[in-house]
Amino acid sequence: MENRNIDFIVRRYRKGRFSPEAGWHRFGVVPVSAWHRFRVAAAVAATVVLSAAAAYIYKEYHVAEPTRQSTPVSAVSPLTEVKVIDFENAPLAEVVRKIETVYDVKVLNLPDNSSDYELSLHYEGTPTDLIAVINDILGTQMTVAEK
């Protein structure tokens, strides 16, 4: 430090004026009593002990979930079956063929100029919703029926 800085401190120093306790009091922070610290430590210790006890009890008495037997559902309509289908610059006729193959349905009212349309999309859902989306995009009137 320079001499000027030391002179400034020497001239203005007063005992107790620059103490940390006085600084904390100016900020409104009061020292915590030993009893308060003990209560906080006891609360933390109790939380740790209770958590450990709960984990032990859960591990010791946890009953495995009984196995469930699944029954096959045989009456699922292809019109409500959700599947994933992807197209990349595919002509509409190819898209319709793939929809009919994947969903096992029949697409009706394919436009005469289907070779003029190309689609790129990723779709997850039912064939009815997929054809509705294609109709909205291309302005066609196609419908879906079960085979």
FENNOR-V283637 format. One record per residue. PSI is psi in whole degrees, 0 to 359 (* if undefined). NEAR is the number of other C-alpha atoms within 12 Angstrom. Layout:
# FENNOR-V283637
psi=PSI near=NEAR
psi=PSI near=NEAR
This chain:
# FENNOR-V283637
psi=153 near=8
psi=164 near=8
psi=323 near=9
psi=317 near=10
psi=320 near=11
psi=318 near=12
psi=319 near=12
psi=314 near=12
psi=318 near=15
psi=320 near=12
psi=328 near=10
psi=356 near=13
psi=132 near=13
psi=141 near=10
psi=131 near=10
psi=348 near=11
psi=325 near=15
psi=32 near=15
psi=150 near=13
psi=324 near=15
psi=319 near=15
psi=322 near=16
psi=316 near=15
psi=322 near=15
psi=324 near=14
psi=328 near=13
psi=355 near=11
psi=15 near=10
psi=124 near=12
psi=147 near=13
psi=148 near=16
psi=140 near=12
psi=160 near=10
psi=324 near=10
psi=320 near=11
psi=318 near=12
psi=320 near=13
psi=318 near=13
psi=319 near=14
psi=316 near=15
psi=321 near=14
psi=321 near=14
psi=319 near=14
psi=316 near=14
psi=319 near=14
psi=320 near=14
psi=317 near=14
psi=316 near=14
psi=317 near=14
psi=321 near=14
psi=317 near=14
psi=319 near=14
psi=318 near=15
psi=319 near=15
psi=319 near=14
psi=314 near=13
psi=318 near=13
psi=315 near=13
psi=321 near=12
psi=319 near=11
psi=11 near=11
psi=122 near=12
psi=128 near=10
psi=143 near=10
psi=134 near=6
psi=145 near=7
psi=139 near=7
psi=135 near=7
psi=129 near=6
psi=139 near=6
psi=128 near=7
psi=141 near=7
psi=118 near=8
psi=342 near=7
psi=52 near=10
psi=126 near=13
psi=137 near=18
psi=338 near=25
psi=340 near=28
psi=3 near=21
psi=130 near=22
psi=126 near=21
psi=169 near=22
psi=138 near=18
psi=142 near=24
psi=145 near=21
psi=143 near=23
psi=105 near=15
psi=47 near=17
psi=140 near=21
psi=154 near=20
psi=322 near=32
psi=320 near=26
psi=321 near=24
psi=315 near=33
psi=318 near=37
psi=317 near=22
psi=320 near=23
psi=316 near=38
psi=323 near=28
psi=311 near=19
psi=314 near=24
psi=352 near=34
psi=52 near=26
psi=175 near=26
psi=128 near=25
psi=127 near=34
psi=161 near=23
psi=41 near=18
psi=129 near=26
psi=152 near=20
psi=325 near=14
psi=42 near=14
psi=339 near=23
psi=346 near=17
psi=343 near=15
psi=138 near=24
psi=144 near=21
psi=145 near=25
psi=115 near=18
psi=159 near=20
psi=125 near=18
psi=139 near=23
psi=115 near=21
psi=200 near=23
psi=159 near=26
psi=327 near=37
psi=315 near=32
psi=322 near=23
psi=314 near=34
psi=324 near=34
psi=320 near=20
psi=316 near=23
psi=319 near=31
psi=319 near=25
psi=320 near=13
psi=313 near=18
psi=348 near=20
psi=30 near=15
psi=177 near=21
psi=40 near=20
psi=153 near=29
psi=166 near=26
psi=138 near=29
psi=155 near=21
psi=151 near=21
psi=* near=14
